[in-house]
Amino acid sequence: MTTQTKITVIGLGYVGLPLAVEFAKKFLVVGFDINQKRIDELNQGIDRTLEVNNELLQSILVTDKNAESGLLVSSELSDIEDSDFYIVTVPTPTDALNKPIFTPLVKASETVGKVLKKDAVVIYESTVYPGVTEDICVPILEEVSGLKFNEDFFAGYSPERINPGDKVHTVTQILKVTSGSTPEIAIKVDNLYKTIITAGTHMAPSIKVAEAAKVIENSQRDINIAFVNELSKIFRLLDIDTKAVLEAAGTKWNFIKMSPGLVGGHCIGVDPYYLAQKAIESGYNPEIILAGRKMNDSMGGYVAQETVKMMIKKGARIKGAKVLVLGITFKENCPDIRNSRVIDIVKEFESYDVDVEVYDPWASAEEVKHEYDLDLICTDTKLASKYEAIVLAVSHDKFLDLDIQSLKSETGVIFDVKSLLPKDSVDGRL
Ligand SMILES: NC(=O)c1ccc[n+]([C@@H]2O[C@H](COP(=O)([O-])OP(=O)(O)OC[C@H]3O[C@@H](n4cnc5c(N)ncnc54)[C@H](O)[C@@H]3O)[C@@H](O)[C@H]2O)c1
């Protein structure tokens, strides 16, 4: 690596932008994205994902293509010519049938293929199943560029492990798995990341191992959460507090600590389907992985049903009842609403003709309207005074400042999905 090394990051989202900013402290980085609105905002020094501090972003932006370091943000193909490394961080979602959607990866590979120069290395960071880099992306790079893989250009895979909203485990603070398409390229890729990752790197023996490692990290988490979600369903029937049980069991040195809840977002609720797809294609039916997914996807509906049961027991009406759901983001203290399973709670309530309102001080009302067709309440002054049920779905710290009890009607119930509030102040929790 020299100071002349030029890096292009394709896809400036939750993963791509923080990575581009870190590399830009040492090298000239072009951050490329097809979303012009995102490019315009970034060029004004605004990161709406809140992953990069706006002051840092503003200080690192450059417009000079010949600068020694800094971040040039662009949607122009001509700006990404001549790069030594292309790092692809585009989304890997699933469709309505939970099948992987490769379109962003295919399109990004076509883009890179158009400008790929000899000896460049294309590193994928998007979460995929083993084989996607070499079997799907590399052939596109070869076809579009006309260059030969592992002779004229090379590939790598280095999964991202960041956790949106987490200000401790930031990109440089998380050990990074690296890999390359030849032993020499693996070292080259590893050395590149070593320039910014203070937590160190782990060089995997192949791209497929690195791809598989990432997808099982999230699948393991999904399955472990599914287990505690199942426990929650059992213990609610037995009238035993799941949190207390988990606290007691958690005193054993090798008990894995997990909490029940909704599993949404762009990663844990999606990635296991990638592994499942590859397993099925290879002739194996992944029962545990899919059972975990099924359990976790059932939790939103379950929360609403349990709340309705509690309302009925208190003699409250159901049809036309005013219910408040607190939180729409997929996790606490961050604005990310992608694949939020809170929508399952809302839809289940609506199926009972309940009048649902959703309040979230973190989420953007515009995005929520676009994504879920919901009119989000963004400020607590807009809340009605009395609700017949309140479901605390996301444990934003800001909800601790809300006087939730005063929002509840006399016969109202509170269901605390994340056990944020003291147990004796709520009527039910997972
Ligand atoms: N969000 C996370 O916490 C996280 C953590 C680890 C891994 N990942 C994985 O990283 C990948 C990216 O996730 P993300 O959360 O950053 O997604 P994101 O949606 O926040 O960002 C992706 C960006 O890529 C852009 N994009 C899409 N297609 C493009 C194309 N053809 N060319 C250029 N830009 C394009 C989009 O406009 C968007 O700005 C996914 O595979 C995800 O599973 C995400």
The ligand as a Tripos MOL2 file, in Angstrom:
@<TRIPOS>MOLECULE
LIG
   44    48     1     0     0
SMALL
NO_CHARGES

@<TRIPOS>ATOM
      1 N1        -26.3080   -2.6420    8.2410 N.am      1 LIG1
      2 C1        -25.5190   -3.4270    8.9220 C.2       1 LIG1
      3 O1        -25.4010   -3.2690   10.1160 O.2       1 LIG1
      4 C2        -24.7060   -4.5100    8.2820 C.ar      1 LIG1
      5 C3        -23.7580   -5.1660    9.0580 C.ar      1 LIG1
      6 C4        -22.9700   -6.1290    8.4660 C.ar      1 LIG1
      7 C5        -23.1720   -6.4450    7.1250 C.ar      1 LIG1
      8 N2        -24.1330   -5.8230    6.3960 N.ar      1 LIG1
      9 C6        -24.2770   -6.1850    4.9980 C.3       1 LIG1
     10 O2        -23.6540   -5.1540    4.2180 O.3       1 LIG1
     11 C7        -24.3630   -4.9570    2.9790 C.3       1 LIG1
     12 C8        -24.7850   -3.5050    2.8640 C.3       1 LIG1
     13 O3        -25.6660   -3.2240    3.9210 O.3       1 LIG1
     14 P1        -26.0440   -1.7390    4.3530 P.3       1 LIG1
     15 O4        -26.7730   -1.8680    5.6410 O.co2     1 LIG1
     16 O5        -24.8700   -0.8640    4.2810 O.co2     1 LIG1
     17 O6        -27.0560   -1.3540    3.1850 O.3       1 LIG1
     18 P2        -27.6650    0.1190    2.8820 P.3       1 LIG1
     19 O7        -28.9680   -0.1210    2.2450 O.co2     1 LIG1
     20 O8        -27.5590    0.9690    4.1030 O.co2     1 LIG1
     21 O9        -26.6270    0.7270    1.8430 O.3       1 LIG1
     22 C9        -26.4170    0.2120    0.6090 C.3       1 LIG1
     23 C10       -26.1080    1.3600   -0.3340 C.3       1 LIG1
     24 O10       -25.7910    0.7760   -1.5870 O.3       1 LIG1
     25 C11       -26.3530    1.5970   -2.5960 C.3       1 LIG1
     26 N3        -26.4780    0.7990   -3.8080 N.ar      1 LIG1
     27 C12       -27.3810   -0.1410   -4.1300 C.ar      1 LIG1
     28 N4        -27.1310   -0.6540   -5.3280 N.ar      1 LIG1
     29 C13       -26.0200   -0.0280   -5.7870 C.ar      1 LIG1
     30 C14       -25.2640   -0.1190   -6.9750 C.ar      1 LIG1
     31 N5        -25.5880   -0.9780   -7.9270 N.pl3     1 LIG1
     32 N6        -24.1880    0.6890   -7.1100 N.ar      1 LIG1
     33 C15       -23.8540    1.5670   -6.1540 C.ar      1 LIG1
     34 N7        -24.5460    1.6990   -5.0010 N.ar      1 LIG1
     35 C16       -25.6090    0.9100   -4.8190 C.ar      1 LIG1
     36 C17       -27.6580    2.0690   -2.0270 C.3       1 LIG1
     37 O11       -28.1160    3.2360   -2.6800 O.3       1 LIG1
     38 C18       -27.2620    2.2950   -0.5690 C.3       1 LIG1
     39 O12       -26.8660    3.6360   -0.3320 O.3       1 LIG1
     40 C19       -25.5000   -5.9550    3.0010 C.3       1 LIG1
     41 O13       -25.1210   -7.1280    2.3790 O.3       1 LIG1
     42 C20       -25.6970   -6.2370    4.4900 C.3       1 LIG1
     43 O14       -26.2640   -7.5000    4.7210 O.3       1 LIG1
     44 C21       -24.8920   -4.8430    6.9410 C.ar      1 LIG1
@<TRIPOS>BOND
     1     1     2 1
     2     2     3 2
     3     2     4 1
     4     4     5 ar
     5     4    44 ar
     6     5     6 ar
     7     6     7 ar
     8     7     8 ar
     9     8     9 1
    10     8    44 ar
    11     9    10 1
    12     9    42 1
    13    10    11 1
    14    11    12 1
    15    11    40 1
    16    12    13 1
    17    13    14 1
    18    14    15 2
    19    14    16 1
    20    14    17 1
    21    17    18 1
    22    18    19 2
    23    18    20 1
    24    18    21 1
    25    21    22 1
    26    22    23 1
    27    23    24 1
    28    23    38 1
    29    24    25 1
    30    25    26 1
    31    25    36 1
    32    26    27 ar
    33    26    35 ar
    34    27    28 ar
    35    28    29 ar
    36    29    30 ar
    37    29    35 ar
    38    30    31 1
    39    30    32 ar
    40    32    33 ar
    41    33    34 ar
    42    34    35 ar
    43    36    37 1
    44    36    38 1
    45    38    39 1
    46    40    41 1
    47    40    42 1
    48    42    43 1
@<TRIPOS>SUBSTRUCTURE
     1 LIG1         1 GROUP 0 **** ****
